[in-house]
Amino acid sequence: MPRAANPKLRSVLARLRMSVSGRVEEGADLRCLSRWRIGGCASGLVEPATAAETRLVLAALAEASLPVLVVGDGSNLLFDDAGFDGVIVRIGPALSGFRREGRCVWAEAGIWVPRFVRELGRHGLSGLEHAIGIPGTLGGLIYMNGGSQRKGIGTNIVSVRGCDLRGNPFERSQAQCAFHYRGSSLQTDGLIVLEADLSFTKADPGAIRRDMIATLSERRRKFPKNLPNCGSVFLSDPAMYSIVGPPGAAIERAGLKGTRLGGAEISPIHANFIVNLGQATSNDVLGLVHLARTRVHDETGFWMDCEVRHVAPDGSIRPAHEAAAEAITTEAHAIELET
Ligand SMILES: Cc1cc2nc3c(=O)[nH]c(=O)nc-3n(C[C@H](O)[C@H](O)[C@H](O)COP(=O)(O)OP(=O)(O)OC[C@H]3O[C@@H](n4cnc5c(N)ncnc54)[C@H](O)[C@@H]3O)c2cc1C
């Protein structure tokens, strides 16, 4: 259902249509912008086609005091069923530039990670093979310091360039980005990644390819692939890992694999994934997050925190377990256990 028209928003979008070559739309179905396929409507959607357009769009939206959320592929986002009362700025395929010079690479934030990693492999550049199966944009990966096999892309970053939410440019070195497990200063300072310089080691393209194929087949074997999901829901905490193992194992031992709430399910394939069976709502997912977190805490004494982020209707964004704690009205959902 489209959100009610907002005259201020309408006039800003009309102005942006004249200066932006990418998509500018009033109203957007958030289900199409999240890999969970969950969420209501946003008031507007802009897909800038260049870095300069992105800065211009953010400056115009800030000037009009309109709430903004910058997204990539939506592979780590849970939009609320009540939607988002603001404008989504999507850094997508139009910003997919890639250039290589020796062991150094420049790339734009919208490039799709599996494509980026394959491109590196073709050039015999090694270091990011672990990220081959991560279905997001480079900007989202850098912002989240994402990766797998306990690695993160921060290791390969030389510098990051972009802008703040008012469109003012910045440049940060790897040290200034302060990368840590699934986090960076880009998150704490609310900065938008538009491009990055990265560096890799030289290796045999055949060996890189074999490594990527092994990583992909391991992921295909372990992770659900046919139902919409946002990857691992909970972060792996090293202290918990050393005593009780990763979140998926802890949730499974708590007997929650296959637990359903409304249209959402703790995947019977991997318990750290929550899948959308077709009609899941954001509250269904938050209910399962809350259930898994409290049950694992009761059994192990560890609180698991979420990697997945919830977007509230006012645009505030935070780890989903924080939103779950507030959203839970236990009577609101009947939990149907499936074994
Ligand atoms: C099947 C599946 C498997 C996954 N496996 C992994 C995995 O192995 N390892 C892992 O780390 N992640 C994994 N993920 C999660 C996700 O793919 C990563 O977090 C990814 O890097 C997010 O990128 P995105 O473009 O989709 O970002 P989005 O989900 O769109 O956004 C995530 C956050 O990044 C911010 N953001 C996005 N783009 C930018 C930008 N250009 N500048 C500043 N902020 C930005 C958003 O505001 C939001 O806060 C998986 C997801 C799925 C669906």
The ligand as an ORCA input file, in Angstrom:
! r2SCAN-3c Opt
* xyz 0 1
  C      22.368    -15.877      1.887
  C      23.195    -14.840      2.622
  C      24.450    -15.153      3.072
  C      25.232    -14.203      3.742
  N      26.483    -14.550      4.152
  C      27.263    -13.624      4.758
  C      28.600    -13.954      5.159
  O      29.080    -15.068      4.960
  N      29.335    -12.993      5.749
  C      28.856    -11.716      5.965
  O      29.604    -10.870      6.479
  N      27.591    -11.382      5.595
  C      26.790    -12.299      5.009
  N      25.516    -11.965      4.646
  C      24.970    -10.632      5.011
  C      25.160     -9.550      3.922
  O      25.260    -10.143      2.643
  C      26.379     -8.661      4.172
  O      26.268     -7.999      5.405
  C      26.527     -7.616      3.044
  O      27.830     -7.110      3.091
  C      25.538     -6.485      3.115
  O      25.629     -5.766      1.886
  P      24.338     -5.084      1.247
  O      24.781     -4.321      0.069
  O      23.272     -6.090      1.016
  O      23.931     -4.111      2.434
  P      22.463     -3.797      2.976
  O      21.862     -5.034      3.550
  O      21.690     -3.073      1.959
  O      22.821     -2.814      4.169
  C      23.484     -3.298      5.335
  C      23.973     -2.074      6.127
  O      24.963     -1.418      5.368
  C      24.590     -0.056      5.110
  N      25.066      0.247      3.757
  C      24.788     -0.411      2.608
  N      25.474      0.138      1.583
  C      26.202      1.165      2.113
  C      27.111      2.115      1.578
  N      27.447      2.140      0.284
  N      27.665      3.001      2.443
  C      27.381      3.008      3.762
  N      26.498      2.145      4.304
  C      25.931      1.228      3.507
  C      23.076     -0.009      5.267
  O      22.618      1.260      5.670
  C      22.867     -1.050      6.374
  O      23.072     -0.470      7.642
  C      24.722    -12.906      3.964
  C      23.434    -12.583      3.494
  C      22.677    -13.528      2.825
  C      21.326    -13.154      2.291
*
